[in-house]
Amino acid sequence: MTMPLWQALLTIGAVVLGTIVTRFLPFVLFPAGRQTPKFVQYLGQVLPFAALGFLVVYSLKDVTLLQYPFGIPTLLAVAVTAGLHLWRKNMLLSVAGGTILYVLLVNFIF
């Protein structure tokens, strides 16, 4: 069943409005001439690490250590990701390397 034209237009309008508001609201709340509030500066410092922590927890939450493959592909991919990051200090390289290794391990070895 397809949605009526008015509902499709209303949905598109809501998405466009939501996108515009989220893009321009920071410029309205924090103009270029004013000091950014300390709380917002603090959030800018801690939120990237918190988001990365959530991603790590989310990607490891379904690992089962008590049945085959005993989490081996995941642990190897995490080790390669950490090793690449310590070696090259390049987040894109480390995440891509760990992801590629995990996909290869899961699809062709385990």
C-alpha positions as CSV (number, residue, x, y, z in Angstrom):
1,M,0.0,0.0,0.0
2,T,1.4,3.4,-1.0
3,M,1.0,6.5,1.0
4,P,-1.2,9.3,-0.3
5,L,0.4,12.3,-2.0
6,W,-0.4,14.7,0.8
7,Q,1.2,12.3,3.3
8,A,4.3,11.9,1.2
9,L,4.7,15.7,0.8
10,L,4.2,16.2,4.5
11,T,6.8,13.6,5.3
12,I,9.3,15.1,2.9
13,G,8.6,18.6,4.3
14,A,9.2,17.3,7.9
15,V,12.5,15.8,6.9
16,V,13.6,18.9,5.1
17,L,12.6,21.1,8.0
18,G,14.4,18.8,10.5
19,T,17.5,18.8,8.4
20,I,17.5,22.6,8.0
21,V,16.9,23.2,11.7
22,T,19.7,20.9,12.8
23,R,22.1,22.4,10.3
24,F,21.5,26.1,11.1
25,L,20.5,26.0,14.8
26,P,24.2,25.9,16.0
27,F,24.9,29.1,14.1
28,V,21.9,30.8,15.6
29,L,22.7,29.7,19.2
30,F,26.4,30.3,19.0
31,P,27.2,33.2,16.7
32,A,30.8,33.8,15.5
33,G,31.4,36.9,17.7
34,R,30.5,35.3,21.1
35,Q,32.4,32.9,23.3
36,T,31.1,29.3,23.2
37,P,29.8,28.3,26.6
38,K,32.1,26.1,28.7
39,F,29.6,23.3,28.9
40,V,29.4,23.1,25.1
41,Q,33.3,23.1,24.9
42,Y,33.3,20.3,27.5
43,L,30.8,18.2,25.4
44,G,33.0,18.8,22.4
45,Q,35.9,17.3,24.2
46,V,34.2,14.2,25.8
47,L,31.5,13.2,23.4
48,P,33.8,11.8,20.7
49,F,35.4,9.4,23.3
50,A,32.0,8.5,24.6
51,A,30.7,7.7,21.2
52,L,33.7,5.6,20.4
53,G,33.2,3.7,23.7
54,F,29.6,3.0,22.8
55,L,30.6,1.7,19.4
56,V,33.2,-0.7,21.0
57,V,30.6,-2.0,23.5
58,Y,28.0,-2.3,20.7
59,S,30.3,-4.3,18.5
60,L,31.4,-6.6,21.3
61,K,28.0,-7.2,22.9
62,D,27.1,-10.3,20.9
63,V,30.5,-12.1,21.2
64,T,30.0,-15.6,22.6
65,L,33.2,-17.0,24.2
66,L,31.7,-20.3,25.1
67,Q,30.8,-21.6,21.6
68,Y,32.4,-21.8,18.2
69,P,34.2,-19.7,17.0
70,F,34.8,-18.5,20.6
71,G,35.1,-14.9,19.7
72,I,38.3,-15.5,17.9
73,P,37.5,-13.4,14.7
74,T,36.3,-10.5,16.9
75,L,39.3,-10.6,19.2
76,L,41.7,-10.8,16.3
77,A,40.0,-7.9,14.6
78,V,40.1,-5.8,17.8
79,A,43.8,-6.6,18.2
80,V,44.6,-5.7,14.6
81,T,42.6,-2.5,15.0
82,A,44.5,-1.5,18.2
83,G,47.8,-2.5,16.7
84,L,47.3,-0.5,13.5
85,H,46.2,2.5,15.5
86,L,49.2,2.3,17.9
87,W,51.5,1.8,14.9
88,R,50.2,4.4,12.4
89,K,48.0,6.7,14.6
90,N,45.5,6.8,11.8
91,M,41.9,6.1,12.8
92,L,40.6,5.4,9.3
93,L,43.4,2.9,8.6
94,S,42.9,1.1,11.9
95,V,39.1,0.9,11.7
96,A,39.2,-0.1,8.0
97,G,41.9,-2.7,8.6
98,G,40.1,-4.3,11.6
99,T,36.8,-4.3,9.7
100,I,38.3,-5.9,6.6
101,L,40.1,-8.5,8.6
102,Y,36.9,-9.4,10.5
103,V,34.8,-9.7,7.4
104,L,37.5,-11.9,5.8
105,L,37.8,-14.1,8.9
106,V,34.0,-14.5,9.3
107,N,33.4,-15.2,5.6
108,F,36.3,-17.4,4.6
109,I,37.8,-19.0,7.7
110,F,35.3,-19.3,10.6
